Amino acid sequence: MYRVWNFVTTYSLLLLGGALVALLWANTSPNSYHDVVEFVLIDNFIIGHAHEVNGEIHRTLTLHYLVNDVLMALFFAMAAKEVWEAIVLEEGSLRGSKAVTPLIATVGGMVGPVAVYLGLAAVLGVYATVSQGWAIPTATDIAFSYLVGRMVFGAGHPAIRFLLLLAIADDAGGLLILAIFYPSGELAPEWLLLSFGAAATVFVLANWLPRYLDRGNQLRPNSTFARKVLSFWPYLIAGCLSWYGFQQAGIHPALGLLPIVPTIPHADRGFGIFAEAEEHLHDLLNTMEHHLKYPVEIILLFFGLLNAGVEFSAISEPTWLVMAGLLIGKPLGILLMGWVGARLLGFGLPEGMTMRDVFVLGCVAAIGFTVALFVASVAFEAGPVQDAAKMGALFSFAAAGIALLAGKLLRVQKVDY
């Protein structure tokens, strides 16, 4: 196991710091907090929140929209990069039989929270009010879960790889859920032709064509020109077009860069998310990620600041439903389906892991935070229900304490090498 990148700790603390400031601000001066969150940057613009004025679509770019819908696209692009490499690289973690049990466990880690969330909602008689938020507790915050996992298992335990694979697969599922079940407006799928057309065009002109022209030439002049001179610019232009296509299509525009990520030239190997060795890969995709990591830290700081400002008086049924989905549904779902994959279907567990480790790992994965906050902000309109659901996402940090306690009680063997 490679040493964790220092920036993981950094951006986790920045995100957490932004959330804590938001909580303090919203509970001491709620009016000024919400004025800042909804501050209008440009009215009647080509991007922004859409609403109808005199029969025409009118868009308003607010600070909240800029962070959640525009800048967070970079965060989801980095997540998509890890998913893409895990799928296409020969040694990718989402390939082959070694990934089967973690992937089956991931299904449990998504279905379990949904079942607990909706089941309790029906029991409490609030199903109609909160059912739209069913996807909130399916999230796993990769960075925080990874850091807590290292505290519980140590850096060298096979459960860490299992956890990362599960979290990456969970991210992939979360991206699909956002795209399919949470449209940002009235669907106009024809606009996706712009997004995928931009992706196809930039792949052919900036990736495939230079390599085709260089066939048989070891100096590779066209590929060198594309990498050194054109660099990331064609992909930036294509990304802007793709993002705009998603906005116009009614699909959440924060996912707008996803079609572009697979078109960017990438290395034929990867060391895995958070591995320090990734910094020594200089293909265009990894180079772009290296340059984006610090801006994304700042973006996550503002994401926490603009989304976690919930008044404690907002705590209500959605808070407990999200917490129950994460803290109960996710560990049990991962344990059950992990047992199905490892024992019933016979795919087994990595050497050195037991079913006790799988349960504790499920507790670690119950930290929803970043993506759970994001889903809450799109699942519900701004108001008491959204605020209560966000509070549940914030309170999912309790999973860290539960995981540490479970690790002690179940005598998890910590491996620090």
C-alpha angles and dihedrals in degrees: 000000000000121000112270115256112259090230091066090066090041098053092040090056092044091051092047091045091052090050093050092049089049092052092049093045096046092049096047102036109009096167095055091044094054091043089059094044093053095037108147112234098176127001122210094016135152092253132038142069109341124225133158120255118180091339095310131103110253119191126203121193109214129178089251092053092047092056102035101037105026111027097034086063085079091055092050090046090057090049090048090051091059092047092048094050091046088056104040105033115093090236093037116146093232093058131087135006094305089073097050101088095044090048092050088048089051089059089054090047090058102036094044095059092046092051093049093044096049094037093054090043089057092047091050092047095239098105096117092050100047107024092101088068095062093118096055096087094046090078127104119195103224099200099046093040090051093051093047090044090057089051091052102037105019126238096284102049116115088228088074092063089044090051094049092049091048092048093049091049089046089054090052090051091046092053090052092048092051092049096046106033105029110052114179094222144338107336118251102170093178087078089066086074086072092052098046092037089056090048093050093046096050091046092053098041102036103027116021101032097054090049091047092051090049096054109134093010112106092194090063095201096174094049090047090050091050092048100042105029106027090031113154097340098096089050092048091054092045090047092054091050092047092049091051091049091055092049093050092043091058093243115128104276093214084078092052097108095055096093090053099052096073091051095061116096110255139183121266090240140040136193097211135258115313093012111139090216088070087077089068093060111096104183113128095258094053092041090055090049091051091053093046099050097084096043088049090054089058091044090054090050090057091041089058091044095051099039109035097058099115125151113236089231087069092072108121142126096315089056092057093041093055091045092048091048091052103035098039108018098045100050092043093045092050092046094048097046091039087057090048092052097041102037112014096041093031100231091129133204129278112277110275096029128109133187088259087062090050091055093048089046088054089055090052091049090055090083100107104166112127102034092031089056090048094050091047090055092055099034095061136033115250108280144077097320093050091046092050092049091049090053088056090053090051093047090054085087083084085079088074092062092042091051093049091049093046090050090054096044094046091044097236109195108236115219113198101175 
